[in-house]
Amino acid sequence: MKKKLYGFLLLLFIICISLLIVVLPTFFTKDIGRVAMHQEINLPLLLNTKEDIQIVFFGYSGCVDICMPRISAINKIYSSLDAKTKKRVAVAFLDVSSPLNINLPSDFAKSFNEEFEGIYLDKSRVRGYTKEFNVHFSKSLMDDEEYNHTTNLYIIKKAEGKKKIRYIYSAFPYDLKQIQSDIKGLMDE
């Protein structure tokens, strides 16, 4: 009798934990993976375009596991914007690996969308940009060709001659509707 009761209680416990794992995050995900802020930045390679909003992602060219799915998702976000909004939004991929071929970041970014900009960061710029955005990266211990890196998505806005990080998204998959809403809100400011 005790074995059946313990078995039943264990099964009930497992079901409750499973439900918490599946259901509980839906109550919090909207804000857990998103930070709103007004952090001013002064970096020359960002928002030096006609657009006043920029979506920024750090990674390295050829990154299959992290960058490709996220940049594909960024393309989905960008493609979902109406034509008027697209004229005010730029997308930049910043390569932390300082590849030997300086055109590689651009080619990589444009393979997702011709409008995307791939930015080559030489070793001196990598330090400044990653420090400003609190991006961490290191060579992979398993493969010399790969890097482990922070996977945040940033939205920057230019206004009155200043550039500010306005949103950071850390949860993946990205909340498409939330990011669209945040971009619209920035455009309406």
C-alpha positions as CSV (number, residue, x, y, z in Angstrom):
1,M,0.0,0.0,0.0
2,K,2.8,2.5,0.9
3,K,4.6,1.6,-2.4
4,K,1.5,2.5,-4.4
5,L,1.1,5.8,-2.4
6,Y,4.8,6.7,-2.9
7,G,4.5,5.9,-6.6
8,F,1.3,8.0,-6.9
9,L,2.9,10.9,-5.0
10,L,6.0,10.7,-7.1
11,L,3.9,10.7,-10.3
12,L,1.9,13.6,-9.0
13,F,5.1,15.5,-8.2
14,I,6.6,14.9,-11.6
15,I,3.3,16.1,-13.3
16,C,3.3,19.2,-11.2
17,I,6.9,20.0,-11.9
18,S,6.4,19.4,-15.6
19,L,3.4,21.8,-15.6
20,L,5.4,24.4,-13.8
21,I,8.2,24.1,-16.3
22,V,5.8,24.5,-19.3
23,V,3.2,26.9,-17.9
24,L,5.0,29.2,-15.4
25,P,7.4,30.8,-18.0
26,T,4.5,32.0,-20.1
27,F,3.5,34.3,-17.2
28,F,7.0,35.9,-17.1
29,T,8.7,35.6,-20.5
30,K,7.5,39.0,-21.8
31,D,9.7,40.8,-19.3
32,I,12.4,38.3,-18.4
33,G,14.1,38.3,-21.8
34,R,13.7,42.1,-22.4
35,V,15.4,45.0,-20.7
36,A,14.4,48.6,-21.5
37,M,17.0,51.3,-21.0
38,H,18.5,54.6,-22.1
39,Q,22.3,53.9,-22.1
40,E,24.1,56.4,-24.3
41,I,26.8,55.0,-26.5
42,N,29.5,56.7,-28.6
43,L,30.6,54.1,-31.2
44,P,31.5,55.3,-34.7
45,L,30.4,52.3,-36.7
46,L,26.8,52.2,-35.4
47,L,24.0,54.3,-36.6
48,N,26.1,56.3,-39.1
49,T,23.3,55.7,-41.6
50,K,20.2,57.6,-42.6
51,E,18.1,55.2,-40.3
52,D,17.5,56.3,-36.8
53,I,16.9,52.8,-35.3
54,Q,19.3,49.9,-35.5
55,I,19.0,46.3,-34.6
56,V,22.4,45.0,-33.5
57,F,23.7,41.4,-33.0
58,F,27.2,40.3,-32.1
59,G,28.6,37.0,-33.3
60,Y,31.0,35.6,-35.8
61,S,30.7,34.8,-39.5
62,G,29.8,31.2,-40.1
63,C,28.5,30.5,-36.6
64,V,26.0,27.7,-37.3
65,D,24.6,27.0,-33.8
66,I,23.9,30.5,-32.4
67,C,24.2,33.2,-35.1
68,M,22.4,31.5,-38.0
69,P,19.1,30.8,-36.2
70,R,19.1,34.3,-34.5
71,I,20.0,36.2,-37.7
72,S,17.3,34.3,-39.5
73,A,14.9,35.4,-36.7
74,I,16.1,39.0,-37.0
75,N,15.4,38.7,-40.8
76,K,11.9,37.5,-39.9
77,I,11.5,40.6,-37.6
78,Y,12.9,43.0,-40.2
79,S,10.8,41.4,-43.0
80,S,7.6,41.8,-40.9
81,L,8.1,45.6,-40.8
82,D,6.1,47.7,-43.2
83,A,8.0,49.7,-45.9
84,K,7.8,53.0,-44.0
85,T,9.3,51.4,-40.9
86,K,12.0,49.6,-42.8
87,K,13.2,53.0,-44.1
88,R,14.0,54.0,-40.5
89,V,15.4,50.7,-39.3
90,A,18.9,49.2,-40.1
91,V,20.3,45.9,-39.1
92,A,24.0,45.4,-38.1
93,F,25.9,42.2,-37.5
94,L,29.2,42.8,-35.7
95,D,31.8,40.1,-36.0
96,V,33.8,39.5,-32.8
97,S,36.3,37.1,-34.5
98,S,38.3,39.6,-36.5
99,P,38.3,37.3,-39.5
100,L,41.2,37.4,-42.0
101,N,38.9,38.4,-44.8
102,I,37.4,41.7,-43.8
103,N,34.5,41.3,-46.3
104,L,33.3,38.1,-44.5
105,P,31.0,39.8,-42.0
106,S,29.3,41.7,-44.7
107,D,28.9,38.6,-46.9
108,F,27.6,36.6,-44.0
109,A,25.0,39.3,-43.0
110,K,23.9,39.8,-46.6
111,S,23.3,36.1,-47.0
112,F,20.3,36.6,-44.7
113,N,19.1,39.9,-46.2
114,E,20.7,42.2,-48.7
115,E,19.8,45.2,-46.5
116,F,21.8,43.9,-43.5
117,E,25.2,45.3,-42.7
118,G,28.0,43.1,-41.6
119,I,30.6,45.0,-39.7
120,Y,34.2,43.9,-39.4
121,L,35.7,44.8,-36.0
122,D,39.5,44.7,-35.8
123,K,41.1,43.6,-32.6
124,S,41.2,47.1,-31.1
125,R,37.6,47.9,-31.9
126,V,36.4,44.5,-30.6
127,R,37.4,45.4,-27.1
128,G,35.7,48.8,-27.1
129,Y,32.4,47.5,-28.7
130,T,32.1,44.4,-26.6
131,K,32.9,46.4,-23.4
132,E,30.2,49.0,-24.3
133,F,27.6,46.3,-24.9
134,N,28.8,44.0,-22.2
135,V,29.3,41.2,-24.8
136,H,31.5,38.3,-23.7
137,F,33.2,36.0,-26.1
138,S,36.1,33.5,-26.1
139,K,37.6,30.8,-28.3
140,S,35.8,27.5,-28.0
141,L,37.8,24.9,-26.0
142,M,36.4,22.2,-28.3
143,D,37.1,23.8,-31.7
144,D,39.6,26.6,-32.6
145,E,37.4,27.7,-35.5
146,E,34.5,28.6,-33.1
147,Y,33.7,31.2,-30.5
148,N,31.5,31.1,-27.4
149,H,29.7,34.4,-27.2
150,T,26.8,36.4,-25.7
151,T,23.7,36.2,-27.8
152,N,21.8,39.3,-26.9
153,L,19.9,41.4,-29.5
154,Y,20.1,45.2,-29.1
155,I,18.0,48.0,-30.4
156,I,19.6,51.4,-30.6
157,K,18.0,54.7,-31.3
158,K,19.5,57.9,-32.6
159,A,17.9,61.1,-31.5
160,E,19.2,64.6,-31.1
161,G,22.7,63.6,-32.2
162,K,22.9,60.9,-29.5
163,K,22.8,57.1,-29.8
164,K,21.3,55.1,-27.0
165,I,20.8,51.4,-26.4
166,R,17.0,51.3,-25.8
167,Y,16.3,47.5,-25.6
168,I,18.2,44.3,-25.0
169,Y,16.6,41.0,-25.7
170,S,18.2,37.9,-24.2
171,A,15.5,35.2,-24.6
172,F,15.3,33.2,-27.7
173,P,13.2,32.6,-29.7
174,Y,12.5,36.3,-29.9
175,D,9.1,37.7,-29.2
176,L,8.3,39.1,-32.6
177,K,5.2,41.1,-31.5
178,Q,7.1,42.6,-28.6
179,I,10.0,43.7,-30.7
180,Q,7.7,45.1,-33.4
181,S,5.8,47.0,-30.7
182,D,9.1,48.3,-29.2
183,I,10.3,49.5,-32.6
184,K,6.9,51.2,-33.3
185,G,7.1,52.9,-29.9
186,L,10.6,54.2,-30.6
187,M,9.4,55.6,-34.0
188,D,6.5,57.4,-32.3
189,E,8.8,59.1,-29.7
